[in-house]
């Protein structure tokens, strides 16, 4: 979990558009972020394994 101060700083409107920091809505992680789902890779994998993301299922072969 990211510190609340770091998450609050990311929510502020930046001076330049290239400074936007996209963070996972669940844990606040900024690396490994998937824009399509607004989640980090770790949270995405957890939710996908549980079947909580519509249209996504865990592949197995």
C-alpha positions in Angstrom: 0.0 0.0 0.0 1.2 3.5 -0.9 1.4 6.1 1.8 -1.7 8.4 1.9 0.5 11.5 1.3 1.9 10.0 -1.9 -1.6 9.1 -3.2 -2.9 12.6 -2.3 0.0 14.2 -4.2 -0.8 12.1 -7.3 -4.4 13.3 -7.2 -3.5 17.0 -7.5 -3.6 18.6 -10.9 0.0 18.8 -12.3 1.6 21.8 -13.8 2.4 19.9 -17.0 0.3 17.1 -18.5 3.3 14.8 -18.8 3.6 14.7 -15.0 0.4 12.8 -14.5 1.0 9.8 -12.2 -1.5 7.0 -12.8 -2.0 4.8 -9.7 -3.9 1.6 -9.0 -7.2 2.5 -7.3 -7.0 -0.5 -5.0 -3.4 -0.3 -3.6 -1.9 2.9 -4.9 1.0 1.3 -6.8 2.3 3.3 -9.8 4.5 0.8 -11.5 3.0 -2.1 -13.5 -0.2 -0.1 -14.1 -2.7 -1.3 -16.6 -4.7 1.7 -18.0 -7.5 -0.3 -19.4 -8.4 -1.7 -16.0 -7.1 1.1 -13.8 -5.2 -1.5 -11.7 -1.7 -2.6 -11.1 -0.5 -6.0 -12.4 -0.7 -7.5 -8.9 -4.2 -6.4 -8.1 -5.3 -7.3 -11.7 -4.0 -10.9 -11.3 -5.8 -11.3 -7.9 -9.1 -10.0 -9.2 -8.9 -12.0 -12.4 -8.2 -15.2 -10.6 -11.2 -14.6 -8.4 -13.3 -13.9 -11.5 -14.2 -10.4 -10.4 -13.2 -8.6 -13.6 -15.9 -9.0 -16.3 -14.7 -10.4 -19.6 -11.4 -11.7 -18.1 -10.6 -15.2 -17.2 -7.5 -17.0 -16.2 -6.0 -19.0 -19.0 -4.8 -22.6 -18.5 -3.6 -25.2 -20.9 
